[in-house]
Amino acid sequence: MLQQTIVITNRDGLDAKSAAMLVQVACRYRSQILIEQGSKIINGKSMMGVLSLGVGAHDQVTLMTNGADEKEAMQAVSAVLTSGFKG
């Protein structure tokens, strides 16, 4: 299992548009992708899960990947989270 702490730089946090982009990328991988904020851990492939976190701008989340392509999944999903969701 890989783990990385990330600060969300998008000024709108994880709103519906950025959550959709995140889930779309996460679903490309077979590995389990989890996102933790505070005491909540959600499936990174679930739109409702991502939105339920209520992540705002400058909030910190922990990204965890586990599985056959965990390294590639970590790189891709963390790139989306740190890009400010600019495509």
N, CA and C atoms as an extended XYZ file, in Angstrom:
261
Properties=species:S:1:pos:R:3:atomname:S:1:resname:S:1:resid:I:1 pbc="F F F"
N         0.847       -1.178        0.000 N   MET     1
C         0.000        0.000        0.000 CA  MET     1
C         0.888        1.235        0.000 C   MET     1
N         0.528        2.170       -0.877 N   LEU     2
C         1.223        3.452       -0.935 CA  LEU     2
C         0.342        4.522       -0.306 C   LEU     2
N         0.988        5.543        0.248 N   GLN     3
C         0.246        6.598        0.928 CA  GLN     3
C         0.935        7.930        0.681 C   GLN     3
N         0.137        8.980        0.456 N   GLN     4
C         0.689       10.315        0.227 CA  GLN     4
C        -0.281       11.358        0.767 C   GLN     4
N         0.246       12.357        1.461 N   THR     5
C        -0.568       13.458        1.952 CA  THR     5
C        -0.516       14.587        0.929 C   THR     5
N        -1.691       15.134        0.614 N   ILE     6
C        -1.814       16.140       -0.437 CA  ILE     6
C        -2.663       17.300        0.071 C   ILE     6
N        -2.257       18.521       -0.261 N   VAL     7
C        -3.046       19.706        0.038 CA  VAL     7
C        -3.795       20.094       -1.243 C   VAL     7
N        -5.095       20.270       -1.132 N   ILE     8
C        -5.932       20.604       -2.282 CA  ILE     8
C        -5.740       22.078       -2.626 C   ILE     8
N        -5.293       22.356       -3.846 N   THR     9
C        -5.005       23.729       -4.256 CA  THR     9
C        -6.142       24.366       -5.047 C   THR     9
N        -7.104       23.577       -5.480 N   ASN    10
C        -8.238       24.110       -6.229 CA  ASN    10
C        -9.022       25.070       -5.339 C   ASN    10
N        -9.327       26.263       -5.820 N   ARG    11
C       -10.009       27.260       -4.984 CA  ARG    11
C       -11.410       26.835       -4.577 C   ARG    11
N       -12.000       25.879       -5.308 N   ASP    12
C       -13.336       25.378       -4.978 CA  ASP    12
C       -13.281       24.053       -4.217 C   ASP    12
N       -12.097       23.594       -3.851 N   GLY    13
C       -11.959       22.315       -3.168 CA  GLY    13
C       -12.368       21.182       -4.089 C   GLY    13
N       -12.928       20.140       -3.530 N   LEU    14
C       -13.416       19.013       -4.339 CA  LEU    14
C       -14.905       19.215       -4.596 C   LEU    14
N       -15.227       20.127       -5.513 N   ASP    15
C       -16.615       20.344       -5.914 CA  ASP    15
C       -17.019       19.267       -6.920 C   ASP    15
N       -18.230       19.334       -7.447 N   ALA    16
C       -18.739       18.279       -8.330 CA  ALA    16
C       -17.874       18.089       -9.572 C   ALA    16
N       -17.441       19.168      -10.178 N   LYS    17
C       -16.641       19.066      -11.408 CA  LYS    17
C       -15.288       18.418      -11.131 C   LYS    17
N       -14.607       18.860      -10.088 N   SER    18
C       -13.292       18.294       -9.780 CA  SER    18
C       -13.420       16.867       -9.247 C   SER    18
N       -14.489       16.578       -8.503 N   ALA    19
C       -14.715       15.213       -8.019 CA  ALA    19
C       -14.936       14.269       -9.198 C   ALA    19
N       -15.689       14.718      -10.198 N   ALA    20
C       -15.932       13.894      -11.386 CA  ALA    20
C       -14.625       13.599      -12.112 C   ALA    20
N       -13.758       14.591      -12.229 N   MET    21
C       -12.458       14.408      -12.880 CA  MET    21
C       -11.610       13.406      -12.101 C   MET    21
N       -11.614       13.536      -10.787 N   LEU    22
C       -10.853       12.637       -9.922 CA  LEU    22
C       -11.342       11.195      -10.061 C   LEU    22
N       -12.648       11.001       -9.989 N   VAL    23
C       -13.231        9.659      -10.077 CA  VAL    23
C       -12.958        9.045      -11.449 C   VAL    23
N       -13.045        9.853      -12.491 N   GLN    24
C       -12.791        9.363      -13.848 CA  GLN    24
C       -11.366        8.808      -13.962 C   GLN    24
N       -10.407        9.506      -13.412 N   VAL    25
C        -9.018        9.038      -13.439 CA  VAL    25
C        -8.859        7.805      -12.546 C   VAL    25
N        -9.425        7.838      -11.357 N   ALA    26
C        -9.291        6.721      -10.412 CA  ALA    26
C        -9.855        5.422      -10.996 C   ALA    26
N       -10.935        5.520      -11.741 N   CYS    27
C       -11.589        4.321      -12.287 CA  CYS    27
C       -10.779        3.646      -13.394 C   CYS    27
N        -9.733        4.266      -13.846 N   ARG    28
C        -8.869        3.673      -14.871 CA  ARG    28
C        -7.968        2.582      -14.299 C   ARG    28
N        -7.899        2.487      -12.978 N   TYR    29
C        -6.951        1.581      -12.333 CA  TYR    29
C        -7.667        0.473      -11.576 C   TYR    29
N        -7.032       -0.679      -11.543 N   ARG    30
C        -7.593       -1.834      -10.835 CA  ARG    30
C        -7.383       -1.740       -9.331 C   ARG    30
N        -6.359       -1.026       -8.923 N   SER    31
C        -6.030       -0.912       -7.499 CA  SER    31
C        -7.144       -0.233       -6.718 C   SER    31
N        -7.192       -0.559       -5.440 N   GLN    32
C        -8.089        0.136       -4.527 CA  GLN    32
C        -7.522        1.534       -4.303 C   GLN    32
N        -8.371        2.541       -4.380 N   ILE    33
C        -7.955        3.925       -4.179 CA  ILE    33
C        -8.829        4.511       -3.073 C   ILE    33
N        -8.184        4.904       -1.993 N   LEU    34
C        -8.891        5.458       -0.842 CA  LEU    34
C        -8.419        6.881       -0.589 C   LEU    34
N        -9.344        7.711       -0.115 N   ILE    35
C        -9.017        9.083        0.252 CA  ILE    35
C        -9.490        9.286        1.686 C   ILE    35
N        -8.588        9.784        2.508 N   GLU    36
C        -8.889        9.995        3.923 CA  GLU    36
C        -8.810       11.476        4.245 C   GLU    36
N        -9.813       11.933        4.984 N   GLN    37
C        -9.775       13.286        5.537 CA  GLN    37
C       -10.348       13.203        6.938 C   GLN    37
N        -9.555       13.599        7.895 N   GLY    38
C        -9.987       13.475        9.281 CA  GLY    38
C       -10.212       12.009        9.624 C   GLY    38
N       -11.398       11.701       10.121 N   SER    39
C       -11.709       10.319       10.506 CA  SER    39
C       -12.459        9.577        9.413 C   SER    39
N       -12.677       10.206        8.267 N   LYS    40
C       -13.430        9.595        7.175 CA  LYS    40
C       -12.504        9.040        6.106 C   LYS    40
N       -12.771        7.810        5.663 N   ILE    41
C       -12.043        7.193        4.558 CA  ILE    41
C       -13.077        6.756        3.533 C   ILE    41
N       -12.883        7.200        2.275 N   ILE    42
C       -13.863        6.878        1.233 CA  ILE    42
C       -13.171        6.209        0.042 C   ILE    42
N       -13.987        5.574       -0.784 N   ASN    43
C       -13.531        4.972       -2.023 CA  ASN    43
C       -13.320        6.093       -3.038 C   ASN    43
N       -12.116        6.243       -3.554 N   GLY    44
C       -11.803        7.290       -4.517 CA  GLY    44
C       -12.451        7.083       -5.875 C   GLY    44
N       -13.099        5.942       -6.070 N   LYS    45
C       -13.797        5.667       -7.330 CA  LYS    45
C       -15.290        5.965       -7.212 C   LYS    45
N       -15.709        6.517       -6.086 N   SER    46
C       -17.111        6.813       -5.823 CA  SER    46
C       -17.348        8.318       -5.800 C   SER    46
N       -18.143        8.801       -6.742 N   MET    47
C       -18.464       10.228       -6.796 CA  MET    47
C       -19.125       10.681       -5.485 C   MET    47
N       -20.089        9.919       -5.014 N   MET    48
C       -20.770       10.287       -3.768 CA  MET    48
C       -19.801       10.268       -2.584 C   MET    48
N       -18.898        9.307       -2.589 N   GLY    49
C       -17.914        9.241       -1.520 CA  GLY    49
C       -17.021       10.467       -1.500 C   GLY    49
N       -16.510       10.842       -2.677 N   VAL    50
C       -15.627       12.010       -2.773 CA  VAL    50
C       -16.365       13.264       -2.333 C   VAL    50
N       -17.581       13.447       -2.808 N   LEU    51
C       -18.349       14.632       -2.434 CA  LEU    51
C       -18.691       14.657       -0.950 C   LEU    51
N       -18.884       13.472       -0.359 N   SER    52
C       -19.255       13.401        1.065 CA  SER    52
C       -18.147       13.894        1.990 C   SER    52
N       -16.917       13.936        1.495 N   LEU    53
C       -15.817       14.423        2.331 CA  LEU    53
C       -15.930       15.922        2.600 C   LEU    53
N       -16.514       16.654        1.670 N   GLY    54
C       -16.637       18.104        1.848 CA  GLY    54
C       -15.297       18.810        1.876 C   GLY    54
N       -14.378       18.375        1.024 N   VAL    55
C       -13.026       18.942        1.003 CA  VAL    55
C       -13.047       20.348        0.411 C   VAL    55
N       -12.480       21.286        1.144 N   GLY    56
C       -12.398       22.666        0.689 CA  GLY    56
C       -10.994       23.024        0.231 C   GLY    56
N       -10.863       24.234       -0.263 N   ALA    57
C        -9.559       24.732       -0.698 CA  ALA    57
C        -8.581       24.699        0.471 C   ALA    57
N        -7.379       24.262        0.214 N   HIS    58
C        -6.275       24.204        1.176 CA  HIS    58
C        -6.459       23.139        2.248 C   HIS    58
N        -7.485       22.280        2.104 N   ASP    59
C        -7.631       21.157        3.018 CA  ASP    59
C        -6.596       20.087        2.673 C   ASP    59
N        -6.258       19.300        3.648 N   GLN    60
C        -5.290       18.216        3.480 CA  GLN    60
C        -6.021       16.883        3.455 C   GLN    60
N        -5.659       16.036        2.488 N   VAL    61
C        -6.210       14.683        2.408 CA  VAL    61
C        -5.050       13.701        2.306 C   VAL    61
N        -5.329       12.445        2.636 N   THR    62
C        -4.349       11.392        2.463 CA  THR    62
C        -4.865       10.445        1.396 C   THR    62
N        -4.059       10.241        0.367 N   LEU    63
C        -4.384        9.346       -0.732 CA  LEU    63
C        -3.682        8.022       -0.492 C   LEU    63
N        -4.433        6.920       -0.619 N   MET    64
C        -3.862        5.593       -0.428 CA  MET    64
C        -4.243        4.722       -1.622 C   MET    64
N        -3.269        3.992       -2.143 N   THR    65
C        -3.528        3.049       -3.230 CA  THR    65
C        -2.986        1.685       -2.835 C   THR    65
N        -3.703        0.643       -3.269 N   ASN    66
C        -3.294       -0.713       -2.928 CA  ASN    66
C        -3.723       -1.652       -4.042 C   ASN    66
N        -2.757       -2.335       -4.647 N   GLY    67
C        -3.086       -3.303       -5.683 CA  GLY    67
C        -2.000       -3.422       -6.730 C   GLY    67
N        -2.328       -4.133       -7.795 N   ALA    68
C        -1.357       -4.461       -8.847 CA  ALA    68
C        -0.754       -3.230       -9.508 C   ALA    68
N        -1.558       -2.194       -9.725 N   ASP    69
C        -1.061       -0.987      -10.389 CA  ASP    69
C        -1.075        0.223       -9.449 C   ASP    69
N        -0.791       -0.044       -8.168 N   GLU    70
C        -0.865        1.007       -7.151 CA  GLU    70
C         0.074        2.182       -7.410 C   GLU    70
N         1.248        1.909       -7.938 N   LYS    71
C         2.204        2.989       -8.193 CA  LYS    71
C         1.681        3.928       -9.281 C   LYS    71
N         1.188        3.342      -10.367 N   GLU    72
C         0.647        4.143      -11.464 CA  GLU    72
C        -0.602        4.903      -11.015 C   GLU    72
N        -1.445        4.233      -10.220 N   ALA    73
C        -2.659        4.871       -9.707 CA  ALA    73
C        -2.300        6.046       -8.805 C   ALA    73
N        -1.325        5.865       -7.943 N   MET    74
C        -0.891        6.939       -7.043 CA  MET    74
C        -0.397        8.135       -7.846 C   MET    74
N         0.417        7.883       -8.850 N   GLN    75
C         0.955        8.977       -9.664 CA  GLN    75
C        -0.155        9.741      -10.377 C   GLN    75
N        -1.081        9.013      -10.985 N   ALA    76
C        -2.137        9.656      -11.770 CA  ALA    76
C        -3.116       10.428      -10.892 C   ALA    76
N        -3.564        9.810       -9.809 N   VAL    77
C        -4.556       10.463       -8.953 CA  VAL    77
C        -3.923       11.632       -8.195 C   VAL    77
N        -2.711       11.466       -7.721 N   SER    78
C        -2.060       12.579       -7.022 CA  SER    78
C        -1.789       13.738       -7.980 C   SER    78
N        -1.499       13.433       -9.243 N   ALA    79
C        -1.306       14.500      -10.242 CA  ALA    79
C        -2.590       15.295      -10.434 C   ALA    79
N        -3.717       14.616      -10.451 N   VAL    80
C        -5.002       15.312      -10.578 CA  VAL    80
C        -5.252       16.182       -9.349 C   VAL    80
N        -5.035       15.628       -8.167 N   LEU    81
C        -5.279       16.368       -6.923 CA  LEU    81
C        -4.381       17.588       -6.774 C   LEU    81
N        -3.153       17.508       -7.263 N   THR    82
C        -2.213       18.621       -7.108 CA  THR    82
C        -2.236       19.592       -8.278 C   THR    82
N        -2.952       19.257       -9.348 N   SER    83
C        -2.974       20.112      -10.540 CA  SER    83
C        -3.902       21.306      -10.397 C   SER    83
N        -4.721       21.317       -9.359 N   GLY    84
C        -5.744       22.349       -9.249 CA  GLY    84
C        -6.909       22.050      -10.181 C   GLY    84
N        -6.973       20.805      -10.703 N   PHE    85
C        -8.044       20.335      -11.584 CA  PHE    85
C        -8.152       21.175      -12.851 C   PHE    85
N        -7.006       21.406      -13.434 N   LYS    86
C        -6.958       22.200      -14.670 CA  LYS    86
C        -6.844       21.313      -15.899 C   LYS    86
N        -7.383       20.089      -15.812 N   GLY    87
C        -7.384       19.181      -16.960 CA  GLY    87
C        -6.101       18.522      -17.106 C   GLY    87
